[in-house]
Amino acid sequence: MKSSKLHNLRRKIALLLLAACSVTLLQGCWDRVEINDLAMVLATGIDRTKDGKVHLSIQIFIPRQSGSSATGGTGGSEGSPSGVTMVQTAEGINIADAMSRLQRKISRHVFWGHCEAIVIGEKTAKLGIREYLDFLLRFSQFREHAYVYISETKAEDILSLLPPLERSSAEALREMGNMKLGTKMTVLDLAQTLEGLNKSAVLSRLKIAPPAPGQNKKATMPFVFGLALIKDDREIRVVTEPMSLGVLMMLNQLDNIVLTVNPDKTNKQAAVTIKPQFIRTEFVPGFADGNWTMKVNIKTKGDVILNTTDLSLLPPPNVEKIQALFEEQFKQRAEAALQLTQQKLKTDFFGYANAYRNHFPHKWKAKRAQWESDLPKIKTTIHVEARILRTGKSGDPQGIPGQSNE
């Protein structure tokens, strides 16, 4: 009897010890970081100072004011009109050092996982961006799908804007990237194209719109104004319209535009404006007589949205005339973009090298060493197929004296 009681007692003690030991294996929250302890970064700006230091700017979300009607920013920089952001800056010998110094200025843990846009000042881009790209890819908190822009002004100036339409300039940059107002280039895309065969990239270039009269000079929006052409890791050229439209067309990223053609060359005011609904560019590489060739096929369809000519768009021959002018304008812009990039800059911005390697791997391997000298010699033929889908609610031009109202 006594031995049975002793056995039960030992069993209970063993179970108690086992339960006590299992507690040590449970995961607690001793190393937790509450969301209240985080400073959420929405956008990052990178500039260079005159003495060669990195000037790092971040736009931070202020959660305590996100649902209130506060109108001011904190931390020595103005925020958005709703008071939900602030901008903080720091300088360092490199971007990692600047980030470390930035953290020392902020009472919360800086969290980069919500960063939606990276803005690099134009003067900084001309000096080289490889260091910053290396950091953005190595530092695990950065999002590889954040959009990358080049700014005509300092990057900090873009981050400190107070856009009336959006909660922050970071949100405005994200929406512009989604709308394809320029090139849709992420951190990962930029790294892949610079490390690829062409070793070049095309980035959207930002400019600041003038504020309304009497308004705060920062109460305005950034907008895409041209493109920055990057070779190796440096900006080598800036292009604006109409050249930028040709570059975007060759990159197969042309969208949200209208094109105007003039059927009557003697009257520039008489024009037909077309809004393309679909633009696609296809490259067909070739190899003949020991030389590379390239055929560029551009297909587009669009609607007429304005007709200030005396030309009726009801007769098919008139529509065909407008289509021919439509095609010619596309071809001219594509040829101008090729002339600049292939002949003047001698840089493959449009992925010729990748096309040749994929279609002719053995020939590419044999001729790769002389690619830079071969590029300007490549004969490119451009074929454009344009169609007008709709001429609008009225085929006849409006407001012409003597026109029938039926």
N, C-alpha and C positions, 0 to 999 in steps of 0.2 A: 504493500500500500504506500509506504513511504517512498519507495523507489519510483512508483508511478507519479506521485506528486512532484518529486524532484525532476523527473523527466519532463513533465509539463512546464515546470518553472524554467528549466533550461531552454525549452522550445520557445517560450514567450520572450525570454531575454534575447535569444538569437534573432527572432523576428524583429524585436525592437531595435537591435543593433543594425540589422539589415536595412530597416527603414531609415535609420539615422544616416547610414552611409549613402543611401540612394539620394538623400537630399543634396549631398555635395556634387552630384552629377547633374542636377537640374540647372538649366540656364536662367540666369536672372537678368536684370536690366541695369546692372551696375555700370556698364559702359555705354548706356543709351544716350542718344542725342535727340532731344525733343525738337519738334518743328519750331518751337518758340526760341530755340537756341541757334537757329540757322539764319543766315543772310542769303536769300535766294538771288543769284545773279541772273539777270534777264538778257544782258548784252555786254560785250567786252570790246574795248577800244585799245588799239596799239599805236603809239606814236614814238618818235625819237626826239630827244632833246638836242640842243646845239652841241653839248659836250659828249654826245654819243650814248647817253643812258636811255633805257627803255622807260617810256611814260605809259603806265598801264591805267586804264580807266574801266570801271565797272558800273553798270546800272543795277541797282538793288531794289527788290520789291519790298514795300513797307506794309506788312499785313494789318497792322493795327489801324491804318487809315484807309484800307481798301474799301470798306463799306461805309465810310463817313463822307462828309462834305468838305473835309479839310482841303485847303487850296495851296498850301505851301510845302516845300521840300525840307529835308533835314540834312544834317551832316555837311553843311557848307556848300551845298549845291541845290539848285531848284529842281523840283520834281515835276511830274505831269500835272495838268490842271486839276485832276482829282486827288493829287497828293499821294499817289501810291508808289512813287519811285524816288530814289535819290542816286546821285553819282558820287563815287569816291575814287580817288586817284593815289598813285604812289610811283616812285621812281626807283630803278635798280640798275645794276650793271648788266643784267640780262632779264628776260621775262620771268624766270623762276624767282630771281632775287626780288623783283618788283612785286610779284605775287605774295611773297613772304612778308615784305614790308607793308603791303596792303592789309594783310590779315591783322597785323599789329595795331592798325588804326580802327579796327571794327570790333565791337563788343560781342559779336556772334561769330560762329563758325561759318566761313564763306563757303557756300555750296554752289558748284558750277554746273550741276546736272540739268538745270533749267535754262542754260544760256542758249538763246535762239539765234543770235547773230554775232558775227565777229567783224569789226570794222577796222581797217588798216589805213592810216593816213597815207596820202599819195607820196609825200616826201619820204616816208618810211619805206613804202613799197619800192621806190627807186633804188634804195640801198640794199634791198634783199629781204625776203620773207622766210627763208629756209629755217632760221632759228625758231621763229614763232610757230611754223607748221610742225616742226619736230616736237615742240612742247605740247601743242594742242593734241597731237596723236599719242604721245607718251603718257600724259597726265590722264589718269583713268576717269576723272570726274567730268571731263569735257565731252560734250555730245559730238559725235562724228558727223551728225546731220545738221549741225548749225550752219546757217548761210554765211558766206564770206563776201564782203564788199570792200571796195576801195573808195576812200573819201577824198574829194577835192580839197577839203579843209582838214583840220585836225580831227582825228576820230573822236576825241572827247567832245568836240562841238556837236557832233551828231547825237551822241548819247545824252547830252544835256538839253536837247530840244523838248518842248512841251507841245506835242501835236494835239490840236483841238479835237480831232476826229477819233483818235485812239487813246488808250490808257497810258501808253508809253511809246517812245521811239522804237524800242525793241519790237513791240507788237506791229508797228508800221512796217518795219523791215521784214518781219516774217510774212506779212500779208503781201508785200511787194514781191517777195521770192515766190510765193505760191501762185501769184497772178502772172508770172513769167514776163515781167516788164523789162527784164534784161536777161542775163544768163542765170540759170538756176544752178549755182555752184555751192556745194557744201564743203566742209573741211575734208571729208573723205574723197570727194570728187577731185578737189584741188590737189591732194597728195598723189592720187593715182595718175592724173594727167601730167603733173610735173615730173613724176618718176617714170612715166611711160616712154614710148619711143619718140613721141613728138616733143617732149620736155617743154611744153608751153601750156598756157591757160588763158582764158578770157573771163574777166570778172566785171560785174556791173559796177559802175562808177557813180557815187552819190554826190548830190549837190543840195544846198539848203535853199528852199524857196523863200523869197522875201516875205516878211510878215505883213499883215494888213496895217494900214496907217493907224497910228495911235496905239497899236498893240505892243505887248512885250516882244522884244526882238527874238526871244526864244520860242514864242508862241506860234510855231510854224512846223512844217513837215520836211523831212528829207525826200528827195525824189531821184529816180535814176536818170542820169544825164550822160549818156555815152558809155563807152566800154574801156577798160584798161587791159592792154595786151601784155601778158607776162611771158618772158622767155627765160628759161632756167628758173631763177627765183626772183627776177627783177622786172619791174615795169619798164617797158621800152617804148611804149606808144599809147596815146589816148586817141580814140576815134569817136566822133559824134555823128549825128545824122547829116547826110544820108548814108555815109560809109558804114556806120554802126548797124544799119538795117541789113546791108549786104553781108556783113560778118555774121550776124545772127541767123540770116537765111542759110548760109553755108554751114553753120553749126546745127541746123535743124531746130532752132529755138526761137524762131520769129513768130510772135503772137501779139494780139491786142494792138493792131495797127490799122491805118487806112492809107490807101495809095491814090494819088490823083494823076490822071492822064489828060493831056490836052489834044483833042482831035484837030483843032484849028491852031496851027503854030503861030498865026499872026495875031491871035487874041488869047493872051495868057489867062484872062478872067473867065473865059469859056472853058469849063473843065467838067470831067466826070470823075466822081470819087467812088472808090470801091472798097468795101470792107471784106478782106479775106476771111473765110470761115475755116479754111483748111490749107495748110502749107506743109509740104513734105519734101525733104531733100535726100536724094539717094546717090551714093557714090558707087560707080562700077569701074574697078581698076582693070588695067590691061597691061600687056607686055608684048611689044612688037619690035623686031629688028634690034634687040638688045637694049631697048629703051622703055622706060615706064610711060604709060598713058593713063588718063583718067577721064571718065565720062560722068558728068554731073547731071542728073535728072531732077528737075524741080517741077512738082505738080501743085497746083493751087486752084481753089474754087472760091468765089466770092459773090457778094451782092452789091448792086449799085445803090448807094444811099444818097447821092446828090448828082444832079444834072443841071448845070448852068449854061449848057449849049443850046443851040437851035435844033439839035439832032434828036429825032424821035428814036426810041429804043424798041419800037414795035417791029420794024422790019428786021429780019434775021441778018441781012448784010451789014446793017449798022451795028448790031451786037457783035458780029465777027470783027468789025473794025476796032471796036473798043477792046475786045479780047486780044487782038494783035498788039495794041499799044500796051495793054496790061502785061503781056508776055515780054515785050521789049524792055519795059522798065525793070522787071525782075532780072532779066538777063544782064542788063547794064550794071545793076548793083552787084550782082554776083561776080561779074568780070572785074569791077573796080576793087572788090574785096580781095580777089585772087591776085590782082596786080600789086596791091599793097603788101600782102603777106608773103606771097611766093617770090616776087621779083625784088621788092625794095627791102623788106625785113628778112627775107630768106629763112622763114620760119614756118614750120608745119603746124598751123593752128587748127586745121580741119580734119586731122586724123588720117592723112594719106598713108603714113607709114604703117599704121595698124591695118588698114585695108589691104595693102600689098602683102604684109606678113601673113594675114589670114588666107588670102587667095593664092599666093605664090610663095609658100614657105621656103622652098629650096632656092628659088631665085633671090628671094629677100636675103637669105643667109649669105649668099655669094656676093651680093652688092651692098650689104648694109654698111660696110666701112666707108663707102663713097656717097652715102645718102645726102649729106649736106651739100655736096657739089652737084648731085643729080637733081635735087628738089627744084631749083629755078629752071631747069631744062624740061621739066615734065610738061607735055602738051595736054592741055585740058580743054575738052569740048563741053559746052553747056547747052542743054536742051530744056526748054520751058514749055510746059503744057498748062495753059490757064483757061478756065471756064467761068462764065458768068452764070450763076444759078438763077438769080432773080433780079429783075430790073426795077423792083419797087411796086407800089400800089398803082402807079401811073406809068405807062410807057412813054407818053408824050411829055416833053418839057413843059413846065408850068410857067404861067405868066407871060406867054408870048402873044403879042397883039395879033388878033385875027384867029387865034386858036379856038377850036370848037370846045364848048363846055359839056358836050354830051359824054 
